Amino acid sequence: MTVKPHALFALLACLAATLFASATLAQSAQRLPTVELRAGMHRIQAQLARTEQQRAIGLMHVKEMPQHEGMLFVFEQPGTQCFWMRNTLIPLSIAFLTDEGEIVNVEEMQALDDRSNHCSAKPVRFALEMNATWFAKRGLKPGSKLSGPVFR
């Protein structure tokens, strides 16, 4: 039996998509290690997304998240970090944070919006996603500080 190159490519592409989908669902079903952060009197249990794959998947396919929980994205080097909401089912707020835990800017992100990029206003190594309007409801804005073992 002879397999045509384009058929083989299609089969491999389908297999790769299936493996990525499985990894995505596995991460959303399996919690990542967590860290406790504080924003004044507010405690946050944040899952840590440290690897490129963990950051790429983020909170995709998550249907709900408790109000005191979120996801902290940790990057190796400071940079302009940009996020979108592909396959993210819940609206989120994202705060971009300095190494010291200071909020640089906060963006509101709509569920399933893969057309808009939400970027840090300056180079950062941390981004914290929480449920939509979480930061605004607590009066947290640029210049506010979060504390925790990941910050200096």
C-alpha positions in Angstrom: 0.0 0.0 0.0 1.4 3.4 -1.0 0.6 6.5 1.2 0.6 9.8 -0.6 2.7 12.5 1.1 -0.2 14.9 1.6 -2.3 12.2 3.2 0.5 11.4 5.6 0.9 15.1 6.4 -2.8 15.3 7.1 -2.7 12.3 9.4 0.3 13.7 11.3 -1.4 17.1 11.7 -4.5 15.4 13.0 -2.4 13.4 15.5 -0.6 16.5 16.7 -3.9 18.3 17.2 -5.3 15.4 19.2 -2.2 15.2 21.4 -2.3 19.0 22.0 -6.0 18.8 22.9 -5.3 15.9 25.3 -2.5 18.0 27.0 -4.8 21.0 27.2 -7.6 19.0 28.9 -5.1 17.2 31.2 -3.8 20.5 32.4 -7.3 22.0 32.9 -8.3 18.9 34.8 -5.1 18.7 36.8 -4.2 21.6 39.0 -0.7 23.0 38.9 1.3 23.7 42.0 0.0 26.8 43.9 1.4 29.7 45.8 -0.4 32.0 48.2 -0.3 35.7 47.4 -1.7 38.6 49.3 -3.2 41.9 48.1 -3.7 43.8 51.3 -6.2 41.7 53.3 -7.1 39.6 50.3 -5.6 36.1 50.0 -5.1 34.5 46.6 -4.4 30.8 45.9 -2.6 31.1 42.5 -1.7 28.1 40.3 1.8 28.6 38.9 2.2 28.4 35.1 6.0 28.3 34.8 6.7 26.3 31.6 6.0 27.5 28.0 3.3 24.8 27.6 1.7 25.6 31.0 1.6 29.3 30.0 0.2 28.5 26.5 -2.7 26.5 28.0 -3.3 28.8 31.0 -7.0 28.7 32.0 -8.3 27.3 28.7 -11.4 25.1 29.1 -11.9 26.0 32.7 -15.6 26.5 33.3 -15.5 28.2 36.7 -13.0 29.4 39.2 -13.5 30.2 42.9 -13.2 34.0 43.7 -10.0 33.7 45.7 -8.2 31.6 43.1 -6.2 32.5 40.0 -3.2 31.7 37.8 0.2 33.3 38.1 2.2 33.2 34.9 5.9 33.3 35.5 8.3 34.2 32.7 12.1 33.7 32.8 12.9 37.2 31.6 11.1 40.5 31.7 9.3 41.3 28.5 6.2 42.8 27.1 3.8 40.0 27.9 0.6 39.6 25.8 -2.4 37.4 26.4 -5.5 36.4 24.5 -8.6 34.3 25.4 -8.6 31.5 22.9 -10.6 28.6 24.3 -11.0 30.4 27.6 -14.6 30.0 28.8 -14.7 32.5 31.6 -14.1 36.3 31.5 -10.9 37.3 33.4 -8.9 40.2 34.7 -5.2 40.2 34.3 -2.7 42.2 36.3 0.8 42.6 35.0 3.3 42.7 37.9 6.9 43.8 38.5 9.4 41.5 40.2 8.5 43.4 43.5 4.8 42.6 43.0 3.7 46.0 41.9 0.8 46.2 39.5 1.9 47.8 36.2 -1.5 47.6 34.5 -4.8 45.7 34.7 -6.8 44.5 31.6 -10.3 43.1 31.4 -10.6 40.1 29.0 -13.7 38.7 27.5 -14.3 34.9 27.3 -13.5 33.2 23.9 -12.0 36.4 22.4 -9.0 35.4 20.4 -8.9 38.6 18.3 -7.7 41.0 21.1 -4.3 41.0 22.7 -3.9 42.3 26.3 -0.4 43.4 26.9 1.8 44.7 29.7 2.5 48.4 29.6 6.1 47.7 30.3 8.4 44.6 30.5 7.4 42.3 33.4 8.0 38.7 34.5 4.6 38.1 36.1 1.0 38.2 35.1 -1.9 37.2 37.4 -5.3 36.1 36.0 -8.3 36.3 38.3 -12.1 36.3 37.6 -13.3 39.3 35.7 -13.3 42.6 37.7 -11.6 41.0 40.7 -8.9 43.7 40.9 -11.4 46.6 40.4 -13.8 45.3 43.0 -11.0 45.4 45.6 -9.6 48.8 44.5 -6.4 47.3 43.1 -4.9 49.3 40.3 -1.5 50.3 38.9 0.9 51.1 41.8 -0.9 48.6 44.2 1.3 45.9 45.6 0.9 42.2 46.0 3.1 40.1 48.2 4.2 36.5 48.2 7.2 34.3 48.0 7.7 34.8 44.3 8.2 38.5 44.6 11.3 40.3 45.9 
